[in-house]
């Protein structure tokens, strides 16, 4: 369940989320074009992701999405909730775990729980740490990670 309120996206600040709040982003169905585009953008050209014949010989039996693609997609989709217009900086990423493959045709969406919400040592800014889960169409968690953000306050 996403926190909601009368504020516009530009008005959202650190005070608008507290520990325990959950944000749910929209889903995207992973297409072959995602894998090819990701490989081209990043240079991550690996047969497991791009070569159907090779992938058929692996324990997965078919091509899977790049792990960093899945993570990046979830980070991006969560921005569509409107809670990130006041982000000053991305502080980092921790505890990335891929627990299940993402196949072409899977639909994944992000859910993120606020696990830390504290004021920063910098005036006018706070920190959120979010615990992300990438969830597929079968309601199975395929990836988890934590990410921290520096966010403007109203103060």
Buried (B, 14 or more C-beta within 10 A) or exposed (E): EEBEEEEEEEEBBBEBBEEEBBBBBEBBEBEEEBBEEBBEEEEBEBEBBBEEEEBEEEEEEEBBBBBEBBBBBBBEBBBEBBBBBBBBEEBEEEEBEBEBBBBBEBBBBBBBBBEEBEEBEEEBBBBBBBBBBBBBEEEEBBBBBBBBBBBBBEE
